[in-house]
Structure formats: structure tokens, C-alpha cells
Amino acid sequence: MKEQIRQLVCQVQRYPRDTQERQQALGKLVKQILRSRKICRPSKGQPLS
């Protein structure tokens, strides 16, 4: 999973800004990050930092 995210980051960086290809690559990257469940919401009362 970590390697897939790394590859997607490299793919996004290859495309110029404001292109359809970059937007599609960013969408894939976001989906993969969300699937990895590495991002979570802090518990109630816990600071964000």
C-alpha cells in the first residue's frame, strides 16, 4: 500500500499543473490514501496537532 501511494505521488508530480491528467492522478492518490486508513479523525476533546 505504501509503495502504491509513493508511485501515485510520483505520477502526480510528472504532470503539469491544471491539466486533466494531473487531476485524475490526484483523484487516484486521494482514493488510495483514504483506502489505506492512515488518516483518521482525533478523538473528541483531543487537539488536532
CNS distance restraints for C-alpha pairs under 8 A (distance, minus, plus):
assign (resid   1 and name CA) (resid   5 and name CA) 6.38 0.50 0.50
assign (resid   1 and name CA) (resid  36 and name CA) 6.90 0.50 0.50
assign (resid   2 and name CA) (resid   6 and name CA) 6.28 0.50 0.50
assign (resid   3 and name CA) (resid   7 and name CA) 6.18 0.50 0.50
assign (resid   4 and name CA) (resid   8 and name CA) 6.21 0.50 0.50
assign (resid   4 and name CA) (resid  32 and name CA) 7.95 0.50 0.50
assign (resid   5 and name CA) (resid   9 and name CA) 6.20 0.50 0.50
assign (resid   5 and name CA) (resid  29 and name CA) 6.49 0.50 0.50
assign (resid   5 and name CA) (resid  32 and name CA) 6.64 0.50 0.50
assign (resid   5 and name CA) (resid  33 and name CA) 6.97 0.50 0.50
assign (resid   6 and name CA) (resid  10 and name CA) 6.39 0.50 0.50
assign (resid   7 and name CA) (resid  11 and name CA) 6.20 0.50 0.50
assign (resid   8 and name CA) (resid  12 and name CA) 6.18 0.50 0.50
assign (resid   8 and name CA) (resid  25 and name CA) 6.89 0.50 0.50
assign (resid   8 and name CA) (resid  26 and name CA) 7.94 0.50 0.50
assign (resid   8 and name CA) (resid  28 and name CA) 7.42 0.50 0.50
assign (resid   8 and name CA) (resid  29 and name CA) 5.68 0.50 0.50
assign (resid   9 and name CA) (resid  13 and name CA) 6.28 0.50 0.50
assign (resid   9 and name CA) (resid  29 and name CA) 6.89 0.50 0.50
assign (resid  10 and name CA) (resid  14 and name CA) 6.43 0.50 0.50
assign (resid  11 and name CA) (resid  15 and name CA) 7.12 0.50 0.50
assign (resid  11 and name CA) (resid  25 and name CA) 6.77 0.50 0.50
assign (resid  12 and name CA) (resid  22 and name CA) 5.52 0.50 0.50
assign (resid  12 and name CA) (resid  25 and name CA) 5.42 0.50 0.50
assign (resid  12 and name CA) (resid  26 and name CA) 6.17 0.50 0.50
assign (resid  13 and name CA) (resid  22 and name CA) 7.92 0.50 0.50
assign (resid  15 and name CA) (resid  19 and name CA) 7.21 0.50 0.50
assign (resid  15 and name CA) (resid  21 and name CA) 6.67 0.50 0.50
assign (resid  15 and name CA) (resid  22 and name CA) 5.31 0.50 0.50
assign (resid  16 and name CA) (resid  22 and name CA) 6.86 0.50 0.50
assign (resid  17 and name CA) (resid  22 and name CA) 6.69 0.50 0.50
assign (resid  18 and name CA) (resid  22 and name CA) 7.03 0.50 0.50
assign (resid  18 and name CA) (resid  23 and name CA) 7.42 0.50 0.50
assign (resid  19 and name CA) (resid  23 and name CA) 6.43 0.50 0.50
assign (resid  20 and name CA) (resid  24 and name CA) 6.23 0.50 0.50
assign (resid  21 and name CA) (resid  25 and name CA) 6.16 0.50 0.50
assign (resid  22 and name CA) (resid  26 and name CA) 6.02 0.50 0.50
assign (resid  23 and name CA) (resid  27 and name CA) 6.18 0.50 0.50
assign (resid  24 and name CA) (resid  28 and name CA) 6.37 0.50 0.50
assign (resid  25 and name CA) (resid  29 and name CA) 6.19 0.50 0.50
assign (resid  26 and name CA) (resid  30 and name CA) 6.14 0.50 0.50
assign (resid  27 and name CA) (resid  31 and name CA) 6.24 0.50 0.50
assign (resid  28 and name CA) (resid  32 and name CA) 6.17 0.50 0.50
assign (resid  29 and name CA) (resid  33 and name CA) 6.19 0.50 0.50
assign (resid  30 and name CA) (resid  34 and name CA) 6.18 0.50 0.50
assign (resid  31 and name CA) (resid  35 and name CA) 6.10 0.50 0.50
assign (resid  32 and name CA) (resid  36 and name CA) 6.19 0.50 0.50
assign (resid  33 and name CA) (resid  37 and name CA) 6.82 0.50 0.50
assign (resid  33 and name CA) (resid  38 and name CA) 6.90 0.50 0.50
assign (resid  33 and name CA) (resid  39 and name CA) 7.50 0.50 0.50
assign (resid  34 and name CA) (resid  38 and name CA) 7.18 0.50 0.50
assign (resid  34 and name CA) (resid  39 and name CA) 6.81 0.50 0.50
assign (resid  42 and name CA) (resid  46 and name CA) 5.88 0.50 0.50
assign (resid  42 and name CA) (resid  47 and name CA) 7.25 0.50 0.50
assign (resid  42 and name CA) (resid  48 and name CA) 6.62 0.50 0.50
